[in-house]
């Protein structure tokens, strides 16, 4: 399902202009990423990255969220989708980050801001999954989401697509 979401985001985000100061402007070896009293460093665990991602979504901070995207992985997925259809992708890092953030925002729009908390984390080598529970905006009932992360450049970064469970 995340692949279909990514295709939709790629198609419908074309009319949105990427914002300035995105991932391309972040030094490859940034020392830290900070926001909302949370500071991430290369050694920060996946649940801290997920916590900052959720807080960034609560505040709809697209610039911060773009810093948390596993851009290399997102571009590989986009390239794979285009290749499957006999086409070549010219997607930039900035576009891949924007697509991922748009997808996160779209999925998270079904949740009440400030009502999502991390419930578990699983780490398997360079991959991790963080489960969080939030409240559905329409019903007020609890709903779980899964945030997949992977090591990219030594840092934990979030994959495109937040999956509801």
N, C-alpha and C positions, 0 to 999 in steps of 0.2 A: 504493500500500500504506500510506503514512503516514496517509492519510485514514481507512482502516479501523481502524488502530491508534488513532487519535484518537477515533473513535466508540466503540470498546471501552472506552477509558480513561474517556470521559465517562460511559458507562453504568455501569461497575463502580466508579468512584471516588465515586459518590454516597453510598456508605455511609461514606466516610472524611471526617472533619471537617477542614477546612482549619486549618493551624497558625497561631498568632498571629505577629505581627511579619513578615509576608510582604511582597511587593512594594508593597502599598498603604502600608506604613510607611516605604518608602525614599523619601527626597526625590527629586523629579523630576530634579533636577540634582545628584545625588550626585557628590562629587569623586573618589571611588575605591571600588572593591570589592576586598577583600583576603581571602586565605585561603591557608594552607599555604606561606607565603613568596612568594606571587604577588600582586602588586598591579596591578589594572587601573585605567586612567584612560580618559577619553574617546578619547584618541589611541592606545590600545593596539590592536595588530593582531589580526586574527581568530584567528591561531594561539595567541595568549596567552589569549584567551577560551576557546578549545577546550581548552587545557592546564589551565586552572582548572576547566573543566567536568569533564574526565576525572578530575582529582584529587578534585573534589567527589563524583563517582560512586564512586571508589575508597573514599572515606570515608563514603559515603552521607549527605552533609551536605545535607539537603533545604532548609534555610534559605538556604545559600549558593547552591545550584542555582537556587532561585526568582529570585534576583537576576540570573541570566544568561539568563532566558527573554525572547524577543521577544514580549512579552505582547500588544501591539497586533495583531501578525500572528496569534497564536494565537486571539485573540477573533474576528478576521475570519474565520478558517477555521471556527471553531465556529458562528458566525452563518450562514456559507454553508451548512454542513451542515444546520442546522435549517431554514433557508429552503428548501432543496431539498426538504424533506419537509413544507413548508407550515406550519412552526412558527416561533415567535419565540424566540430564545435570551435568557435573562436572566443569562448567565454574567458573573461579575465578573472583574476582573483577577486577584484572588487565586485563584479557581477555575481560570482559564485557566492560571496558573502551576503550580498543583498538578497539573492534568491533564498538562501537558508534562513536569514532573519525574517523575511516576509512569511515564510512557511511557519516559523515558530510563532510569530505574532498572530497569524491566522488561526492556528490550533489553540493558542492560549486565550484567544478572545472568547472562548466558551467557558472560561474559568473566572471566578471572582478574584480580582486583584487583592493581594495581601493575604490570601487564604490558602496558599499552597506551601507545604513543608515536606522536606525530605524524610522518607521513611526507611530506605535501605540503599546500600551500595554494594555492588559486586565488581571485583577487579579480576581480570584474567589476562595477565601479561600487559600488553599495550592497549587493551580494550577494557572498557568499564561500562556499567549500566547503573544509573541512578533512578530509583523509583521515588516519586513524590505523590502526595495526595493533596488534591485541591477540591474546591467546591464548584459544582456546575452552576454557571450563571443563571440558567433557566429554572433549574429545579432546586438548587441549594444542596443537592445530595453530593456526597463524597465521590470523587472519581480519581483514579490513578493515572499518572503519566509516566512514561519511560523516556529518559534522556540517555542516549548512547554517546559515549565519549571514546576518543582514541588519542594516543600520544602522537603529536605532530611537532617536530622540531624540539622534542624534549618536554613540551607542555601538554597538559590534558586540554583537549579542545572538543567541543560538542559537534556531533554529526548533524547534518541537515535532518529535519523531521523530528518532531516530538511526537511520540506515539501514545495515543490514549489506550487505556487497558480496560 
